[in-house]
Amino acid sequence: MLKIGVVVHGPHIIDTGYALKIIKLLERYGKVKAVLGGTMGRTAVYDAHLENIIDISKKRLPSESIDMLAKECDFVFLLDYGKSKITGHAFGYKVFKKLKTNPKLIQIERPGEKDGTIIVWNKKAENFAKKIAKKLKLKLVKKEDVEKEIKGKIIYEKNGKKYRRVLGVSKGENIFVNGIVVGKAKSDEVTLVAKNGIIIDIIGGKLKKHGVEKLGKVDLEKAIIKTGLLRRSEVKARKVIKRKSKKEFNVGFLDHAAEDVYQLKNCDVVVTIGDDTTLVASDILYRFDVPVIGITDGDVDKVVKKGFKNPGSMIIEVEKGWDDKIGKIILSKIFKNKKYIKIKNINKLKRKIQEIINKMNIKYNIKEF
């Protein structure tokens, strides 16, 4: 019996139902082991009740997941549903280039679209890929075709600066680098420019300085770059657990990198700093019945289709540029520079945060949920 590894990437392949459909199809040919590659798909796995089918127990990059499965599987499938054919193909190319193993890798890209494809990344997988392409009515594409399609360098250096082309971007979309919005596309041709590890310009886009400051130093070659919404589908959020009342509460602190929010799912409440961080964190933590106390400054970018907020959440919108400053004071005075604390009373915590803001002598609005 064949051993087939499946790496599921991104929420859309799950939200559309294709991840499960393809896993079921592959089960006709052998024993399937499915794992998640990347982070944002985890919420989709929970919403689709697939956590017993797709392993989400560890956070791995798609390339790491493929390398892991390559050691025990005859074939490995990479399932993705990019915004466009070019983004999907570029994603697969980047993942393929990162691999440390040489698996019989087959990528299934945008299976629900007219331009959906199956990419054969290893010639030894071609015959099996043909069978699956026929079943799914998808066009078979060879590795060489993708390399020609991407043409030109995605990453290059010139005059001490590093450049990275962003493929498949559309005008008006947010540009994420490692989960942080660093700008907005003003055209379909966008290139990020970095000097000494700091993004200094976006050719074909508008730089968001606040985002760049939060991001700090970055290696453009290794960075995970996304555009548009982190999750494109309108979904019904699933409550995975219901919290019980208790006498002591675990409180977490999150000031950026909202995509790493899953490590806070066992908290009873989370203090979040920044608009995008608060939006994404509250959306994810809703599934785990965790309210947030968010400090924002109204500089919000649309990063998810619809953001869910758990009852008991409180969003405090302060004057522009003050969210990070207040966040640092909260971290120092309330959290004593730790990421987690224990408290007896959540309302008392909310009052303490308001007291800190009151001392700043700035205007603010409070929304309670």
LINVEN-V125693 format. One record per backbone hydrogen bond with DSSP energy under -1.0 kcal/mol. CO is the residue of the C=O (numbers start at 1). NH is the residue of the N-H. E is the energy in kcal/mol with one decimal. If there is no record, write none. Layout:
co:CO nh:NH e:E
co:CO nh:NH e:E
//
This chain:
co:2 nh:31 e:-2.7
co:3 nh:74 e:-2.4
co:3 nh:75 e:-1.5
co:4 nh:33 e:-2.6
co:5 nh:77 e:-3.2
co:6 nh:35 e:-2.9
co:7 nh:79 e:-3.0
co:8 nh:37 e:-2.9
co:11 nh:15 e:-3.2
co:12 nh:16 e:-2.1
co:13 nh:19 e:-2.4
co:14 nh:17 e:-1.5
co:17 nh:21 e:-1.9
co:18 nh:22 e:-2.8
co:19 nh:23 e:-2.3
co:20 nh:24 e:-2.6
co:21 nh:25 e:-1.9
co:22 nh:26 e:-2.7
co:23 nh:27 e:-1.6
co:25 nh:28 e:-1.4
co:26 nh:29 e:-1.7
co:31 nh:4 e:-3.2
co:33 nh:6 e:-2.7
co:34 nh:55 e:-2.7
co:35 nh:8 e:-2.9
co:39 nh:42 e:-2.1
co:41 nh:45 e:-2.2
co:42 nh:46 e:-2.1
co:43 nh:47 e:-2.6
co:44 nh:48 e:-2.0
co:45 nh:50 e:-2.7
co:46 nh:49 e:-1.6
co:50 nh:53 e:-2.0
co:50 nh:54 e:-3.2
co:55 nh:36 e:-2.2
co:60 nh:38 e:-3.3
co:61 nh:65 e:-2.4
co:62 nh:66 e:-2.4
co:63 nh:67 e:-2.5
co:64 nh:68 e:-2.1
co:65 nh:69 e:-2.2
co:66 nh:70 e:-2.6
co:69 nh:72 e:-1.6
co:69 nh:73 e:-1.8
co:75 nh:5 e:-3.1
co:76 nh:106 e:-2.5
co:77 nh:7 e:-3.4
co:78 nh:108 e:-2.8
co:79 nh:9 e:-2.6
co:80 nh:110 e:-1.7
co:84 nh:88 e:-2.2
co:85 nh:89 e:-2.7
co:86 nh:90 e:-2.6
co:87 nh:91 e:-2.3
co:88 nh:92 e:-2.2
co:89 nh:93 e:-2.4
co:90 nh:94 e:-2.3
co:91 nh:95 e:-2.4
co:92 nh:96 e:-2.8
co:93 nh:97 e:-2.2
co:94 nh:98 e:-1.0
co:103 nh:105 e:-1.9
co:104 nh:76 e:-2.3
co:105 nh:121 e:-2.1
co:106 nh:78 e:-2.7
co:107 nh:119 e:-2.7
co:108 nh:80 e:-2.6
co:109 nh:117 e:-2.3
co:110 nh:113 e:-2.0
co:113 nh:116 e:-1.5
co:116 nh:139 e:-1.2
co:117 nh:109 e:-2.9
co:118 nh:141 e:-3.3
co:119 nh:107 e:-2.7
co:120 nh:143 e:-1.2
co:122 nh:125 e:-2.7
co:123 nh:126 e:-1.8
co:125 nh:129 e:-2.5
co:126 nh:130 e:-2.3
co:127 nh:131 e:-1.5
co:128 nh:132 e:-2.0
co:129 nh:133 e:-2.8
co:130 nh:134 e:-2.1
co:131 nh:135 e:-1.9
co:132 nh:136 e:-2.5
co:133 nh:138 e:-2.4
co:139 nh:118 e:-2.6
co:141 nh:120 e:-2.7
co:142 nh:146 e:-1.6
co:143 nh:147 e:-2.2
co:144 nh:148 e:-2.0
co:145 nh:149 e:-2.2
co:146 nh:150 e:-2.4
co:147 nh:151 e:-1.2
co:154 nh:165 e:-2.9
co:156 nh:163 e:-3.4
co:158 nh:161 e:-1.9
co:161 nh:158 e:-2.5
co:162 nh:194 e:-2.9
co:163 nh:156 e:-2.0
co:164 nh:192 e:-2.9
co:170 nh:173 e:-2.0
co:173 nh:185 e:-2.9
co:174 nh:228 e:-1.8
co:175 nh:182 e:-2.8
co:176 nh:226 e:-1.7
co:177 nh:180 e:-1.6
co:180 nh:177 e:-2.7
co:182 nh:208 e:-3.3
co:183 nh:175 e:-2.7
co:184 nh:206 e:-3.1
co:185 nh:172 e:-3.1
co:190 nh:166 e:-3.1
co:191 nh:203 e:-2.7
co:192 nh:164 e:-2.3
co:193 nh:200 e:-2.6
co:193 nh:201 e:-1.5
co:194 nh:162 e:-3.0
co:195 nh:198 e:-1.9
co:197 nh:218 e:-2.9
co:198 nh:195 e:-2.7
co:201 nh:193 e:-2.6
co:202 nh:205 e:-1.8
co:203 nh:191 e:-2.2
co:204 nh:186 e:-2.9
co:204 nh:187 e:-1.1
co:206 nh:184 e:-2.1
co:208 nh:212 e:-2.1
co:209 nh:213 e:-2.6
co:210 nh:214 e:-1.9
co:211 nh:215 e:-2.3
co:212 nh:216 e:-2.5
co:219 nh:223 e:-1.9
co:224 nh:178 e:-2.9
co:226 nh:176 e:-3.4
co:231 nh:305 e:-1.1
co:249 nh:343 e:-2.4
co:250 nh:268 e:-3.0
co:250 nh:269 e:-1.4
co:251 nh:341 e:-2.2
co:252 nh:271 e:-3.1
co:254 nh:273 e:-2.4
co:257 nh:260 e:-2.3
co:258 nh:261 e:-1.5
co:260 nh:263 e:-1.3
co:261 nh:264 e:-2.4
co:262 nh:265 e:-1.7
co:264 nh:267 e:-2.0
co:269 nh:252 e:-2.1
co:270 nh:293 e:-2.5
co:271 nh:254 e:-2.7
co:272 nh:295 e:-2.9
co:274 nh:278 e:-2.3
co:275 nh:279 e:-2.6
co:276 nh:280 e:-2.6
co:277 nh:281 e:-2.7
co:278 nh:282 e:-2.5
co:279 nh:283 e:-1.6
co:280 nh:284 e:-2.3
co:281 nh:285 e:-3.1
co:282 nh:286 e:-1.3
co:284 nh:287 e:-1.4
co:285 nh:288 e:-1.1
co:285 nh:290 e:-2.3
co:286 nh:289 e:-1.6
co:287 nh:240 e:-2.8
co:287 nh:241 e:-1.3
co:291 nh:270 e:-1.8
co:292 nh:314 e:-2.6
co:293 nh:272 e:-2.0
co:294 nh:316 e:-3.5
co:295 nh:274 e:-3.3
co:296 nh:318 e:-3.4
co:303 nh:230 e:-3.3
co:310 nh:313 e:-1.9
co:313 nh:369 e:-2.7
co:314 nh:294 e:-2.4
co:315 nh:367 e:-2.6
co:316 nh:296 e:-2.5
co:317 nh:365 e:-2.3
co:319 nh:322 e:-2.2
co:322 nh:326 e:-2.6
co:323 nh:327 e:-2.3
co:324 nh:328 e:-2.1
co:325 nh:329 e:-1.5
co:326 nh:330 e:-2.7
co:327 nh:331 e:-2.5
co:328 nh:332 e:-2.0
co:329 nh:333 e:-3.5
co:330 nh:334 e:-1.8
co:330 nh:335 e:-2.0
co:331 nh:337 e:-3.5
co:335 nh:338 e:-1.4
co:339 nh:253 e:-1.5
co:341 nh:251 e:-3.1
co:343 nh:249 e:-3.4
co:345 nh:349 e:-1.4
co:346 nh:350 e:-2.2
co:347 nh:351 e:-2.2
co:348 nh:352 e:-2.3
co:349 nh:353 e:-2.1
co:350 nh:354 e:-2.2
co:351 nh:355 e:-2.4
co:352 nh:356 e:-1.8
co:353 nh:357 e:-2.0
co:354 nh:358 e:-2.7
co:355 nh:359 e:-1.5
co:357 nh:360 e:-1.3
co:358 nh:361 e:-1.2
co:365 nh:317 e:-2.7
co:367 nh:315 e:-2.9
//
